[in-house]
Amino acid sequence: MEDAILSGFIERVIDAGEVRIRVRTAGDGPAVLLLHGYPETSAMWHGVAPALAERFSVVLADLRGYGASDKPVGSDDHATYAKRAMALDQVRVMDVLGHDRFAVVGHDRGGRVAHRMALDHADRIRALAVLDIVPTLHMFEHVDRAMATEYFHWFLLARPAPLPERLIGADPDAWFDSRFRGRHGGGRPFDGAALDEYRRAFRDPATIHATCEDYRAAASIDLVHDRADRDEGRRVTAPLLVLWGRSSYVGRDHDPLAVWRAYADDVTGEPIDADHYVAEEAPDPTRDRLAAFLGAVEAGEEGR
């Protein structure tokens, strides 16, 4: 059926093996998969995706545990929500849609899934773009007061169940609103319809549990996988675009390009005048930079 928030996009649910994943699709041309962050859904791309669909075959997906995708109960080792499992979900979605090679763009948690995808499925990934993140391993190995203060939720959500679930579940709307309050740099206001979709999804106790498991995995099994990659010299080989909010924690407290060059071979990028939610607060420059990057990658491949 046609999507109510993203005009021209068709919404469907795809069986990805272990879980069913909700996707929104539109356009024709080289394929690009866009992955959202916490505590959002694929609706976060409403200001970017329609224009990209004029040149590309655009796939927007809800991550495992988020939005209208399945939300399995977490496992003792948190592997159910390892970025390796979440990345494989999305590769299987692209298989079903007939996209053998594709670019992937991820914001926040979606960027961490996209990073893992570019390592585990390098032969499938034409290009990678990440929005307002540096790698998970770097974050945990450089914890300081600023990180612990601004990203305190990383440590709260990673605590054993059911404490975080109970705390958030006592007032999910208040928790949800806290994730956006104070994280806006003065650009375009957040879209009310998109916020309503995120908030509805977050009122589901299964979403609260699943998203806590996402963070538990990041603080445990994901680090095991990341350290194994570093020890064995595995790096991102696809062209990588890094965009970040000029006023975000990542923009203020990190040198994103320098950090990513320790993890990837071909890194370009720049700040956007925004805070953390770059694609929503500054959709036009985000869209333009992504379109230029994806177009250049495609032209480079055609010229080989």
N, C-alpha and C positions, 0 to 999 in steps of 0.2 A: 504494500500500500504506500501511497505518497506520504512523505513526512510532513508533519504539521509545523515543525520548527525550521527545518532545512528545505526550503522550497525547491522542487525539482528532484529531490533525492527519494529513492525507494527504500523502504525499511523492510527487512526480513530477518529471520533467525536461521543460522547455519549450524548444522551438526559438525562440531570439530573433534568428535571422538569422545573425549572424556566429558566435555561440556558443550552446551549450545551457546553460541555467541550472536548477539544482536548486531547487525550491520546496517549502515545506510550507504547507498551507492548512487553515483551519478557520473556522467561524462564518458568520454571515449579518448583513447590514446594511451601513452605509457602509464602504467599503474603506479599509484601512490597510496600507501596505507597510512592513515592518521590515527594516532593513539592518544587518548586523553590522560589527565592527571587526577589526583585526589583533591576533593571528594566529588568528582564530576562524572560526566558521561560523554559520549561522542558528540553531544549537542554543543560542546565547548568550541567546536570548529565552525559555528554558524556564520561567523564573519569572514572566514577564510576559504572554506571549502567550495561554496558556489562559484567563485571566480576561478579557482583551480580547476574545477570541473569543465571549464570552457576549453582547457588544453589537455587535461589528463583524465584517466579513468580513476576516480577518487573513491576510496573505500574508507569509511569511518566505522570504527568498531568499539563496542563497550568491552573493556577488559573483563576477564574472568573475575567474578566477585562484585562487579560494578554494574550499575544501570539495569538494563533488561537482560543481561547475560546470566548464565547459571552461577550459583553461589554455593559450591560444595563446602562441606564442613572441613575445617583444617585438620591436618595430620600432626602426629606428635613431633615429627622432624620439620614441619612447616613446608615440606616439599610440594604440597598441593598448591601453594602460592609462590613457589620459587619463580623467579623471572624466567628460568629455563622452561618451566611448564607453561607459563603465560605466553611466552614467545612462541612456543610450539603451537598453542591454540591458534594464534594469528597466522602462522605459516599454513596451517591446515585450512583456515578460512580462505586464504588466497588460492590454495589448491582448488577448493570447491568452485571458486569464482573464475578459475582458468588463468590465473596470473602466475607464470613460472618465475619471472624476475620482476622485481618491483623496488621502488623507493619506499622508505619508511620514515615517518616524522613522528616524534613523540614529545609531549610536554610532561614535565614532572614525572609521575610514576610511569606514564607511557614512554617517556624517554629512557627510563631504566629497562623497560621491556625491550624497547627498540635496540638499545645497546647490546643486550644479551642476544637478540636475534641476529645482529650483525656479526657476532662472534660464532654462534652455534650454526648459523645458516648462511655463511658468507657467500656461498655460490648463488644464493637467491636474491641477495640485496644489492641493488644497483647503486643506491646512495642512502645515506643516513643523515637526518637532521634532528637535533635535540634542542629543546627550548627550556631555558632557565634551570639547568642542572649541571653539576659536575659529577663524575662517577661515584657510585655508592661507596666503593672501597676508599676512595680519596676522602670522602666525607667522614667516614668512621675513623680513619687514621689521622684526621686533623681536627678532632673535636676540641673546641675551646669554649669560652664562656658565651661568645656571640652565637656560635652554632647551637649550643645547648639551650640558649634562651629563645632564639628565633625558631628553631626546629625542635622544640621540646616535645612536640607530638611524636617525633620519631621514637623517643624513648618511652613515652607513655603507651603508645599503641603496641609497642613490642613487648610490654610486660605480659606475663602469662595470663591466659583466660581464667576466669571470666571477668576480672576486675575492670579492664578498659571497656569491655562491652557493657558492663553494668553502669559505669560512670557516664558513658556517652548515651546509652539507652535511657537514662533517667530524664534527659532533655535533649533529644537529637537535634532539634532545631537550633537550640542555643549553641551546641557544639559546631554544627554546620556553619552558622553565621560567623562564628569566631574564626573560621578558616579564611574568610574573605575580608573581615573587618580589619582595617589598617594595612591591607596589602594591595593598595591601589595608588598609582602614581599621578592621578589627575587626568587620565585620558578618558576614553569612552566609558560610560557607566556600564556595569554588568547588565546583561539582558534579562529582563524579568521572567520571560518564558523559559529560558535556559535554567535560571536559578530554581524555578519551580520544579523542573524535571529533576535536577540534582537533589533537591530537598525531598521530593517524594521518594526517590530511590533510597535516600539515607534514613528514612523513617522505618525501613524494613530491618528488623534485627539481624536477618541473614546478611545484609549488606554491611552492617556494622561489624559483625564477626569476620566476614571475608576480608574487609579492608584492614582490620587489625592483623589478620594473618599475613596480608601482603607486607606489612611492616615487620612482623616477626620473622618472616622469611628473609627480608633485607638485612636483618641484624644477625642472621645465623647462616642458613644454607647458601644464600646468595654470596656471602663473603667467602665461603669455602670455594665456590665456583670461580669467583673473581681472583682469589689468590692462586688457584691452580692455573688460570690463564696467565697471570703475571709470571709465575714460576716457569711456565713452559713457553713463554715468549709470544703468546697469542695476542694479536692486536687487531683493531678495526682496520681493514684494508680498503673498504669502500670510501669514496669521498664523503667527508663529514662536514656539515654546516652546524655551527654553534651560534644560537641566538639567545640573548639573555636580557632581562629587564635592567635598565641602567640603575634604577633605584631599588632593586631587589636585594635580598641577602646575598645571593650568588654574585650579583654585579658589584656589590660594595665590598665583599670580604674575600673574593677570589679573583684570580686572573684566569678566566675560563679557557682562553685559547692555550695558554701555557699548560694548564692542567690536562686538557684533552690531548695535547701533543705527546704526553707521556703514555697515552692509551691508543692512539690512532696515528696513521701514517700521513693522511692528507686532510688537514684541518684548516678551515676558514671560518670567519664569523664576525659578528659585531653586536654591540648593544642596541636595544630598542628602547625608546622613551616610554617606559612602563615599569610596573612593579612585577610581581611574580606571574600573574595571569596575562602573559604577553599577547597571546592570540585574541583575547577578548578585549583587553584595554586598548590595544594598538593593532587592530586587524589589518589595516591597509598596509603599513610597512612590513608587517609579518608576512602577509600574503605576497607582496611584491618581492621580498627577499627570497622566500621559498620558491616562487615561480621562476625567478632568475636562476637560482641554483639548480633546480630540477631540469630546467630547459638546457642549461649549460652541460649538465651531466649527460643528458640524452643526445645533445649535439656531438659531444665528445665521443660517445660510443658509436654513433653513426659514422663518424669520420675515421674510425679505425680501419 
